[in-house]
Amino acid sequence: MIKRLKFLLISAVLLIMGCKTDVVPIEKKIHGISLVASKDSLLLPEALKIKNIHANYVSLMPFAFLKNINHPEIVYNNDKQWFGETSAGIKQHKELLDSLHIKVLLKPQLWVWKGQFTGHIKMDGEAQWIALEEQYRNYILHFAKLAELLHIDVFCIGTELHEFVINRPEFFKKLIQQIRNLYHGKLTYAENWDVYQEVPFWGELDYIGIDAYFPVSNKKTPSLKTLKEGWKPYKQAMEEFAADIQKPIIFTEYGYRSIDFAGKEPWNHEPSNLPANYQAQNNCLMALYQTIWNEPWFAGGFLWKWFPKGAAHVSNQNRFTIQNKPAQELVKNSMVPK
């Protein structure tokens, strides 16, 4: 109770001082989805399905590719990529989403060959680090310029790059300034749930971005009560961190598979023979909405993930998408401002 009163007092002081990021009104929360890149143009009926679940934001993700975690060359905006990952695709998607009054987070992110974790990207020597910095700067500034041209609302400077960030903090601080010089929207960075407090430049961004795969229960089908208990330590830590940094938090990614033990290792995307468990997915999402969503320090989030042409082609129904599952109705109702 004392900590809660302390946080509210800090928020009130910041409001008096004119801090613009202290409290996020409920009606302005980001209710977003992470859109899987389309192979070709995004069509109006596909975009309307996003509108119909009351999403007011979409995360567009122009991926770039590395051969391995020790290799500096970055390949992006390539004609071999899916259309939705290219500059032309981002432009087409954004213009269609504009027509439906859906805003955009542009979230360029790296993919390492064979799915190696981007948080482990680390060069073997100074020359390679410098090469990686040059490659990454070109990649990010390319899409920052596009974000400015298209009047995109929020731009993400990177996703889950822990080793890169802690080894080269000055590079990222300079990069943020370079982005600010050419892009005038809001900025965030997407860090993994277990190391977000180690990022050294949150104060220079507009949002603290967390890929929120917090482990909240080890039960097969956890109850709502169990899941809310599981959220308590993470909620308290985020509340205190947001007050300390004086920035709101967004979940740049959040979601659960429709699978047994959905809350145990929510980050786990590996193929599994465990059966589909729609109730586990439902309960996990409901606990997040009821525990976190209406907090004044929380600005909203982006559900992982949504397929533009539907999820009929997904071979196993224990994957992340909510499409054509009971959770779709839950998310639709939860995205209506209360």
N, C-alpha and C positions, 0 to 999 in steps of 0.2 A: 504494500500500500504506500509506503514511504517513497519507494522508487517511482511508483506511478505518479504520485503528487509532484515529485521532483521533475519528472519529464514534462508534465503539464505546465509547471511553472516555467521551465526553460522554453517551452513552445510559446507561452504567453509573452515572455520577454522578447523572443525573436520576432513575434508578430508586431510588437510595439516598435522594434528597431527597423521594421520594414523588410525582414527576410522573406523572400518569395517562395521558399521551399520548405517552410516549417510544417504546415498542415495542408493536407490534400483533401479538398471537398469531395464528398461521395459521388456527386454527379459528374466529376471530372476524372474519376478513376479510369485507368487504361484497362479496357476489357479486350485483350488482344489474342490473336491466334498466330502461330508460326506456320507460314504457308510453304509447303514443299514446292520447290521450283517446278514450273510447268515445262513440258517438252516443247510447247509452242505457245501461242497467244492464250492469255487468260480470257475466257469467254464470259459474257454477261450472266448466263444461268449459273455458272460456277461461282461467280462473285456474289450473286444474290443469295446463295446458300450460306455464305459467310455473313451477309447482312441479316439473314433470317435467324441466326443464333444471337443476334444483338451485339456482335463484335463491333467495336468502334475503332480498332487498330488492327493492322496486319504487319507482321514482321516479314520482310523480304530479305532473302539471304543469298547474295552473290558469292558463292564459294570460290576459293582459290585452293591450289593443290601443291603439296610438297612431296618429294620422293621419300623422305624419311625425316626423323626428328633432328638429325644432325646436318641436314642439307639446306642451304640458304635460298635456292632458287624457288620462286613462287610463280605459278602459272595461273592466269585469270583472264576473264573476258575473252575466252577462246571460242572459236566457231565450232569446236567439238563438244562444248558444254551444252546443257539444256538451255533453251531460250530464256527461261526465267532466271537464270544465273548471270546473264549478260547485261550490259548496259542497255541495249535495245529492249530486252525483256523487262527490265526494271521500269523503264519509261512507259512501256505499254501497260504493264500491271498498274502502275501508279495512276495513269490517266483514267483507267477504268474504275479504280477504287475511288478516285476523286469524284466521279460522277455519282457515287453512292454515299458520299460524305464519310468515307472510311479513311482514317489517317494511316500513316506509314512510319514504322521504324525500319531504317535500312541498317542491316546487320551483316556486313561482310565478315566471313569467317573462314578459317583455314581447315583443310582436310588433309591429313597425312596418309599416305599410301598404306593400305591394309588396315586402316582405322586406328593407327597408333594415336595415343592420347596427346592432344595439342598442348596440354599443360606440361608435357615433358620435352617440348622443343628446346634444345640447348645446343649451342655451337661448341666446337672443339677448340677454338682459338679466336684471338682478337680479329684476325682478318675475316674469318667466317662470320663473326658477329656483325662486323661493319657491312659485309655483303648482305646479310639478312636484313639489317636495318634499312639499307637502301631499297631492297626489294619490297619490304613491307611498307615503307613510306610511299613508294610509288603506287602500290596497290590501294592503300587506304585513301590517299589524296585523290586518286582517280575517282573513287566512289563518293568521297566528300564533295568534290566538285559537282558530280552528278546530283547529289542530294540537294545542293544549293540551287542548281538549275531547275530542279523539279519541285522545289519548295517542300521538301520532305521534312516532317515535323521533328523527328528524333534520329540521331545518327549514333551508331555504336562503333567505338574505335577498335574493338577486338573482342574475341571470345575465348575464354579459358586458356590463357597464355601465361600461366603462373611462372614458369622458369624464365621465360623471356622478360616478363615484367620485373621480377625481383633482381634479375641480373643486369638489366639495362633500364633502370628507372628514369635516368636523365633523357634517354632517347624518347621515352613515352611522354614526358613532360614537354619536351620541345615539339613533339608531334602534335600534341593537343593544341599548342599555340598556333602551329601551322594550320591546323584544321579550323581553328577559330578565325583565322585571318581570311578564310575563303568560304566558310559555312556559318550561317547565322541562326540555325536551329539549336535545339538542345542536344547535349552529348551525354552518353553513358558508356560504360564498359561492362562486359558480361563475365563475371568471375564465378568459379565453381563454389558451391555452398560451403565447402570446408576450409577455404583459404581466402574468402572475400575480405577479411579483416587485415590481410597482409598487403593489400594494394596501396602503394604510396601516394597516389595522385587523385583520390576521390574528391578532395576539396576543390580540384580544378574542373570537375565535371558538374553536370546538373542533377544526375541521378546516380545512386549506388545500384549497380546492376548485379543481380545474383541469379545464377542458374540453380534453381531452388530444389535440388533433389535430396533434401534432407531425409535421413532414415528416421521414420516416425513409429514404426512397429515391426516386430518380427513374427507377427501372427499371420496365419494363413488367410483369414478373412477378418481383419481387425474391426472392432466396433468403433463407432463414432467417439465414444467416451475414451477408449484407449488411444485413439489417434490424437485427440485434443490434448491428452496428457503428454503424448510424445512431442507435440509442438511446443510445449511450455518453455524449455530451455532455449530453443532457437528463437522463439518470439522475444523473450527477454533480452537476449544478446543483440538481436537486430534493433530493438527499440532503443537500447542504450547506445548502440553504435550510430544510429541515425541522429540521435540527439548530440552525440559527440562531434560528428562530422558536419552536422547541420545541413544535411541533404536527405531528401526522401529516398526510399528504397523502391525499386521495381524488380519484379521477377522477370528477367529477360528470357527465361525459360522456366516452365513448371509443368508437371504432368505425371501421370501414373499409367502403367500398363494395366490392361484388364487381365490380370493373372494372379494366381495364388501368391501370397507374400508380397503384394504390390508395394507396401510401405517399407519393406526391409532394405532393399537396395534400389531405390527408384531410378538411379542413373543407369542401371544395367539394361543395355539394349541388345545383348547377345541373343541369338535364336534359342528358344527354350521349348521343351516338350511338355512343360507344365500346362494344365488345362486353362482355358479362358475362365476368368472369374470377374464377372461384371459388377458384382456387389462390392468386391474389394476396391475396384477402381472408383465406383460411386462414393463409397465411404471416405476414401482418401481425399477426393476432390472436395466433398462436402465439408470435411474437417478443415481443410485449408481455407475455404471460403468463410466459414463461420469463425475461425480463429484469427485469421490475418487480414482479410480483405478490407474491413472497415476501420482499421487502425489509422490514426491521423498521419502517421509517418510513412504509410504505405501508399504508393501511387498506382498500383495495379500490376498486371503481368500479361505474359504471352504463353498461351497453352501450346504444348508440344504434343502432336503436330497435326496439321490439316492437309489433306490431299485435294488438289484442285478438281480432279475428276472423280472424287469419291474414293472409298477404301475397298471397293469390291475386289481389287487385284491383290490386296494384302493376303498372303497365303495363310497366315495364322491369326486368329481373332484375339490373341493375347498380347497384341502390340499396343503402342501408345495412343493411336488415334481414338477419338470418341465417336467417330462417324458411324452411324447406323447401330449404335449401342445405347443402352439406357442412359449413360452419362451425357449423351448429347442433349437430352431434355434438361438435365440438371444444370449443365453449363449455360444453356439458353436462358433459363430462369435466373441464374446467378448473375448474368451479364446485364440484367435490367437494373438501372440505378434505383436504389431504395429511397 
